Amino acid sequence: MTPPASGKAQRYRLSSYAAEARPLYEAKDPAHDFVHIERVIARAELLAEGTTPRQDLLYFLACFHGLVQKMADSCFRERTQRFLEGLGWTSVEAEEGIAALERHLTEPVSPEEQLVYDANYWEAMGPFGIAKAFTTGGARGQRVEETLRIARAFVDRPEFRTPTAQRLAPARRAYAHTFLDELELELDSPWCRTISESSDTERG
């Protein structure tokens, strides 16, 4: 990437986007707070190996990744537009950046959108993804069986876009399914039955 002019340096600094976005995550649950965003950023940089993404767009998409729904609010949208323009984005670039943000979770187009898409959904798989699913399920009052069903759906949902994620995903997906299969077997075993379930079995 061509080094930015000194007057536009803030545009290419992660700290510029993080400082603006961080307070907006304070009310979010632990699975979707700014710590999650920091993991997405770090993971996106790992997934970008061998490529040269546009850093300002990547940082914006990653830091505002969890704020997509807020863009439906015209005031928030205008505030975000002004924020980007204040960093040196043109009005057209800011509009395009916001449009990229709105579609990156469902139909990522640019390399930067694909990096953030993959970095986010990477958490659905592997040991961390399983731990996150059950932490979130517990916070929502879900039974283990319900969380297991949701976790399995999330393991299969992502269709990764970046070469690195596509290469590494099969092993993580296989691990997740193996663990969830074992958990399902245990939940169906006598060792996890409730007293009422055991009584019903004996009467049957």
C-alpha positions in Angstrom: 0.0 0.0 0.0 1.3 3.5 -0.8 2.2 5.4 2.4 -0.5 8.0 3.1 0.3 11.7 3.1 1.2 12.9 6.6 -2.0 15.0 6.8 -4.1 11.8 6.3 -2.2 9.5 8.6 -5.1 9.2 11.0 -7.1 7.6 8.2 -4.8 4.6 8.2 -4.4 4.0 11.9 -6.5 1.3 13.6 -6.6 3.5 16.8 -8.7 6.1 14.9 -11.5 3.6 14.2 -11.2 1.8 17.5 -11.5 5.0 19.6 -14.7 5.9 17.8 -16.3 2.5 17.9 -15.3 1.1 21.3 -17.9 3.1 23.5 -20.7 1.9 21.2 -20.1 -1.7 22.4 -20.4 -1.1 26.1 -24.0 -2.4 26.3 -23.4 -5.5 24.3 -23.1 -9.0 25.8 -19.7 -10.6 26.4 -19.8 -12.6 23.1 -20.3 -9.4 21.0 -18.4 -6.7 22.9 -15.3 -4.9 21.8 -13.1 -7.7 22.9 -14.8 -9.8 20.2 -14.0 -7.0 17.7 -10.3 -7.0 18.8 -10.3 -10.8 18.0 -11.9 -10.1 14.6 -9.2 -7.5 13.8 -6.3 -9.8 14.8 -7.8 -12.7 12.9 -8.4 -10.7 9.8 -4.7 -9.7 9.8 -3.8 -13.4 10.0 -6.2 -14.3 7.2 -4.7 -11.6 5.0 -1.4 -13.3 4.7 0.1 -12.8 1.2 -2.4 -10.0 0.3 -2.4 -6.2 0.6 -5.9 -5.1 1.7 -6.9 -1.5 1.9 -6.1 -0.9 5.6 -8.5 2.0 6.2 -11.5 0.1 4.9 -10.4 -3.1 6.7 -10.1 -1.2 10.0 -13.5 0.5 9.5 -15.3 -2.7 8.7 -13.8 -4.6 11.6 -14.3 -1.9 14.2 -17.9 -1.2 13.1 -18.7 -4.9 12.3 -21.1 -5.2 15.3 -22.9 -1.9 14.5 -24.5 -2.8 11.2 -28.0 -2.6 12.6 -27.4 1.0 13.8 -27.0 2.1 10.2 -30.7 1.9 9.8 -30.8 5.0 12.0 -30.3 8.0 9.7 -28.7 10.0 12.5 -26.1 7.3 13.2 -25.5 6.8 9.5 -24.8 10.5 9.1 -22.6 10.6 12.1 -20.6 7.7 10.7 -20.3 9.5 7.3 -19.0 12.6 9.0 -16.6 10.6 11.1 -15.1 9.0 8.0 -14.9 12.3 6.1 -13.2 13.7 9.1 -10.4 11.1 8.7 -9.9 12.1 5.0 -12.4 9.8 3.2 -14.2 11.5 0.4 -18.0 11.6 0.6 -18.2 8.9 -2.1 -15.6 6.7 -0.3 -17.6 7.1 2.9 -20.8 6.1 1.3 -19.2 3.1 -0.4 -17.6 2.1 3.0 -20.9 2.2 4.7 -22.5 0.1 1.9 -19.7 -2.4 2.3 -20.3 -2.6 6.1 -24.0 -3.3 5.5 -23.4 -6.2 3.2 -20.2 -7.7 4.6 -22.0 -10.2 6.9 -24.2 -11.7 4.1 -22.7 -10.8 0.7 -19.1 -9.8 1.1 -17.7 -8.4 -2.1 -14.3 -6.7 -1.7 -11.3 -8.5 -0.2 -11.6 -6.4 3.0 -15.3 -7.5 3.4 -14.3 -11.1 2.9 -11.6 -10.8 5.5 -13.9 -9.5 8.1 -16.6 -12.0 7.2 -14.2 -14.9 7.6 -12.6 -13.5 10.7 -16.0 -13.2 12.4 -17.4 -16.6 11.4 -14.1 -18.3 12.3 -15.3 -18.1 15.9 -18.2 -20.4 15.1 -15.8 -23.4 14.8 -13.1 -25.1 16.8 -12.6 -25.1 20.6 -13.2 -21.4 20.9 -16.4 -21.4 18.9 -17.8 -24.2 21.1 -16.9 -22.4 24.3 -18.5 -19.2 23.0 -21.7 -21.0 22.0 -22.2 -22.4 25.5 -21.2 -19.2 27.2 -23.8 -17.3 25.2 -26.4 -20.1 25.6 -26.0 -20.0 29.4 -26.4 -16.2 29.4 -29.6 -16.6 27.5 -31.0 -19.3 29.7 -30.8 -22.0 27.1 -30.7 -25.7 27.9 -27.5 -27.5 26.9 -29.5 -29.5 24.2 -30.7 -26.3 22.6 -27.3 -24.7 22.6 -25.8 -27.9 21.1 -28.3 -27.7 18.2 -27.5 -24.0 17.6 -23.8 -24.6 17.8 -24.0 -27.4 15.2 -25.9 -25.1 12.8 -23.2 -22.4 13.2 -20.4 -24.9 12.5 -21.9 -25.7 9.1 -23.1 -22.2 8.2 -20.0 -20.3 7.1 -18.8 -20.5 3.5 -15.4 -19.0 3.8 -14.1 -16.6 1.2 -10.4 -16.2 1.8 -7.8 -18.8 0.7 -6.4 -19.1 4.2 -9.7 -19.8 5.9 -10.7 -22.2 3.1 -7.5 -24.2 3.7 -7.8 -24.3 7.5 -11.6 -24.6 8.0 -12.1 -28.3 7.2 -10.0 -29.5 10.2 -11.6 -27.1 12.6 -15.1 -28.0 11.3 -14.3 -31.7 11.8 -13.1 -31.1 15.3 -16.2 -29.2 16.2 -18.5 -31.9 14.9 -16.6 -34.7 16.7 -16.9 -32.8 20.0 -20.6 -32.1 19.5 -21.2 -35.7 18.5 -19.6 -36.9 21.7 -21.6 -34.4 23.7 -24.9 -35.5 22.1 -24.1 -39.1 22.9 -23.4 -38.3 26.5 -26.6 -36.2 26.8 -28.5 -39.3 25.5 -26.8 -41.6 28.0 -28.0 -42.7 31.4 -25.3 -40.5 32.9 -27.1 -37.4 31.9 -30.7 -38.4 32.6 -32.8 -36.6 35.1 -34.6 -38.4 38.0 -37.9 -38.1 36.1 -36.4 -39.5 32.9 -34.8 -42.4 34.8 -38.2 -43.2 36.4 -40.0 -43.1 33.1 -37.4 -45.5 31.6 -37.9 -47.9 34.5 -41.7 -47.8 34.2 -41.4 -48.4 30.5 
